[in-house]
Amino acid sequence: MTIGTVTDAFSVGVEEEFFLAHPSTAHLTPVSGAVIEAGRRMGVPLFKELTTVQVETNTSVCWSTGELREDLIGLRSAASAAARHAGARLLAAGAPVHDEPPAPLVDSSRYQRMGREFGMLATDHGVCGCHVHVGLADRETAILVGNHLRPWLPTLLALTANSAIYRGRDTGYASWRTVIWSRWPCAGPPPYFTSADHFDSVVTTMLDSGVLLDDRSIYWDIRPSVHHPTIEVRVSDVPSTVDETVLLAALVRGLVATAVRELDTREPAPVSAEVLRAAYWRSAHDGIRGQALDPVGLRRTPFTERLAELIRHAADALEELGDLNEVTALANIVLSQGNGALRQRQAFARRGEVADVVGDLATNTLRGPASAGIRITPAG
């Protein structure tokens, strides 16, 4: 299977989840209903999440990173304005930074059922992620492409880690959200699937056993979307800045385009679930400043080398999509300036005050592009 004209083949869209914090206390505040209503009055659709201290945005279907960036900036700005109308601040963070009581679940039949079925898993959940959708009309293709993406998930996880401070303490991890998320029965690294029938068989077994409430409860980090003709990659904390979200989305789209090209010519390298989970742990712990585990080569390597390998792997597709220069520039910015997890630690280290972290998060949530004026050197 060939990519053909990639600019016509691979749309991209992004869902971002955010926390809502009180502007004075910096604690999370359960005003999602008021924020969503304020957004409705502004003509901006905002969406509820599991708890009343969270809100979600969805971009339109985009065909370029420029279009995606414009949409993300507009949505973050509008969601922030809606939050202000409801007496809150919008925060892009993977997990609560203050020591918070369990947040109330949203008053919907599905979320209330989740609370009854899963107990503290639901009521003590409260994390914010970022989901990237890439257009793939054929469901079988989406499932097979997922096998090719599995080895790169830990790299994407480390790149976007944004939950180092949790409940008033430094966790020692770059992405504590990943640790919280892994408690769910159908979350984290996806299995290797040989076909759509294989995928459906596993899901049916989990539904019949009651492990899943419905097909929307498939929380693996790669899945064919339930509602859209897309493959959905769900491995990331919500990134701190728009630039980091754009980088994530461009890399995911490049990996998907590369995998589609490889379907007829190359079998994905076998990666055991145990090794992939170990690679997740290393990435969640170390983030971008430490080591990464290559789940194919079975070796530890600096994260910077692993990220360079990812960009080289997807370089042809990124070039055809018009994203290679921007991906290279944004990756260099993140490596030199740090990501959300590093900024959280830096803010916390100033005085040991969570309010400093919350203020920094609120600022970076609305930070403009750092890539303006950056000299770009494409990756070799």
VENPETA-V170329 format. One record per residue. PHI is phi in whole degrees, 0 to 359 (none if undefined). OMEGA is omega as a letter, one per 30 degrees, with the letter a starting at -180 (* if undefined). BURIAL is 1 if it has 24 or more other ideal C-beta (glycine too) atoms within 12 Angstrom, else 0. Layout:
PHI_OMEGA_BURIAL, PHI_OMEGA_BURIAL
//
This chain:
none_a_0, 252_a_0, 290_a_1, 72_l_0, 277_a_0, 295_a_1, 293_l_0, 264_a_0, 259_a_1, 235_l_1, 287_l_1, 217_l_1, 215_a_1, 224_l_1, 253_l_1, 237_l_1, 252_a_1, 227_l_1, 267_l_1, 241_a_1, 243_l_1, 290_a_1, 293_a_0, 266_a_0, 273_a_0, 70_l_1, 282_l_1, 293_a_1, 230_a_1, 276_a_1, 237_a_1, 301_l_1, 299_l_1, 293_l_1, 293_l_1, 297_l_1, 294_l_0, 297_l_1, 298_l_1, 300_l_0, 294_l_0, 275_a_0, 81_a_0, 243_l_1, 287_l_1, 241_a_1, 230_l_1, 284_l_1, 243_a_1, 300_a_1, 246_a_1, 278_l_1, 257_a_1, 230_l_1, 212_a_1, 235_l_1, 242_l_1, 232_l_1, 287_l_1, 285_l_0, 287_a_0, 245_a_1, 240_l_1, 213_l_1, 292_l_1, 296_l_0, 297_l_1, 296_l_1, 301_a_1, 301_l_0, 294_a_1, 297_l_1, 299_a_1, 297_a_0, 290_l_1, 297_l_1, 296_a_1, 292_l_1, 295_l_1, 295_l_1, 296_l_1, 296_l_1, 297_l_1, 299_l_1, 300_a_1, 265_l_1, 77_a_0, 219_l_1, 245_l_1, 271_a_1, 234_l_1, 267_l_1, 214_a_1, 285_a_1, 210_a_1, 298_a_1, 268_l_1, 273_l_1, 282_a_0, 247_l_1, 289_l_0, 306_a_0, 282_l_1, 297_l_1, 285_l_1, 297_a_1, 279_l_0, 227_a_0, 299_a_0, 291_a_0, 291_l_1, 293_l_0, 294_l_0, 302_l_1, 298_l_1, 290_a_0, 284_a_0, 251_l_1, 56_a_0, 293_l_0, 302_a_1, 275_a_1, 287_l_1, 252_a_1, 277_l_1, 48_l_1, 234_a_1, 237_a_1, 240_l_1, 227_a_1, 243_a_1, 256_l_1, 253_l_1, 239_a_1, 295_l_1, 215_a_1, 290_a_0, 266_a_0, 294_l_1, 300_l_1, 299_a_1, 301_a_1, 291_l_1, 290_l_1, 300_l_1, 304_l_1, 298_a_1, 288_a_1, 277_a_1, 309_a_1, 295_a_1, 265_a_1, 301_l_1, 300_l_1, 293_l_1, 296_l_1, 299_a_1, 297_a_1, 301_a_1, 255_a_1, 306_a_1, 207_a_1, 209_a_1, 282_a_1, 260_a_1, 221_l_1, 53_l_1, 84_a_0, 225_l_0, 282_a_1, 284_a_1, 84_l_0, 244_l_1, 281_l_1, 233_l_1, 288_l_1, 306_a_1, 300_l_1, 294_l_1, 299_a_1, 297_a_1, 292_a_1, 285_a_0, 287_a_1, 289_a_0, 225_a_1, 218_l_1, 89_a_1, 300_l_1, 282_l_1, 294_l_1, 275_a_1, 246_a_1, 275_a_0, 190_l_0, 295_l_0, 298_l_0, 298_l_0, 303_a_1, 296_l_0, 296_l_0, 295_a_1, 296_l_1, 300_l_0, 300_a_0, 290_l_1, 294_a_0, 297_a_0, 278_a_0, 85_l_0, 294_l_0, 251_l_1, 284_a_1, 196_a_0, 290_l_0, 285_a_0, 270_l_1, 283_a_1, 256_l_1, 304_a_1, 284_l_1, 225_l_1, 203_l_1, 289_a_1, 298_l_1, 287_a_0, 252_a_0, 229_l_1, 281_a_0, 220_l_1, 261_a_1, 244_l_1, 250_a_1, 236_a_1, 281_a_1, 262_l_1, 302_l_1, 298_a_1, 294_a_1, 295_a_1, 234_l_1, 299_l_1, 306_a_1, 292_l_1, 293_l_1, 299_l_1, 300_l_1, 303_a_1, 296_l_1, 296_l_1, 295_l_1, 298_l_1, 297_l_1, 296_l_1, 294_l_1, 296_l_1, 299_l_1, 296_a_1, 295_l_1, 300_l_1, 297_a_1, 276_a_1, 303_a_1, 271_a_0, 238_a_0, 210_l_0, 282_l_0, 294_l_1, 298_l_0, 291_l_0, 232_a_1, 290_l_0, 300_a_0, 294_a_0, 292_a_1, 296_l_1, 294_l_1, 296_l_1, 295_l_1, 301_a_1, 300_a_1, 300_a_1, 291_l_1, 297_a_1, 283_a_1, 273_a_1, 64_a_1, 270_a_1, 260_a_1, 237_a_1, 261_l_1, 232_l_1, 256_l_1, 283_a_1, 285_l_1, 266_l_1, 282_l_0, 55_l_0, 219_l_0, 275_a_0, 211_l_1, 302_a_0, 305_a_1, 301_l_1, 291_a_0, 294_l_1, 295_l_1, 298_l_1, 297_l_1, 298_a_1, 296_l_1, 296_a_1, 301_a_1, 259_a_1, 300_a_1, 298_l_0, 294_l_1, 299_l_1, 296_a_1, 295_l_1, 281_a_1, 80_a_0, 249_a_1, 297_a_1, 298_a_1, 292_l_1, 301_l_1, 298_l_1, 296_a_1, 293_l_1, 298_l_1, 296_l_1, 296_a_1, 297_a_1, 294_a_1, 274_a_0, 259_a_1, 96_l_1, 250_a_1, 300_a_1, 299_l_1, 294_l_1, 294_l_1, 300_a_1, 296_l_1, 297_l_1, 294_a_1, 292_a_1, 290_a_0, 298_a_0, 220_a_0, 71_a_0, 252_l_0, 296_l_1, 302_l_1, 293_l_1, 294_a_1, 298_l_1, 299_l_1, 294_l_1, 298_a_1, 298_l_1, 294_a_0, 288_l_1, 302_a_1, 251_a_1, 292_l_1, 286_a_0, 301_l_1, 273_a_1, 276_a_1, 298_l_0, 82_a_0, 283_l_0, 284_a_0, 258_l_0, 241_a_0, 302_l_0, 293_l_1, 273_*_0
//
